[in-house]
Amino acid sequence: MQGCVDGIAGDHLLIAPPAVISTEEILWAVEQIRGAVLEAAAGSH
């Protein structure tokens, strides 16, 4: 994928859930992503 800052550098997170996804599965996925982002942010300080 191309970067977003200057066309080269940048981070992306592509989320492509199936068309048939339950509310519980969406909530689980959001919590997993949230946890990963918080963990990554904590390690960057």
VENHU-V822430 format. One record per backbone hydrogen bond with DSSP energy under -0.5 kcal/mol. CO is the residue of the C=O (numbers start at 1). NH is the residue of the N-H. If there is no record, write none. Layout:
CO&NH  CO&NH
This chain:
7&3  9&5  9&6  13&15  14&16  19&21  22&26  23&27  24&28  25&29  26&30  27&31  28&32  29&33  30&34  31&35  32&36  33&37  34&38  35&39  36&40  37&41  38&42  39&43  40&44  41&44  42&45
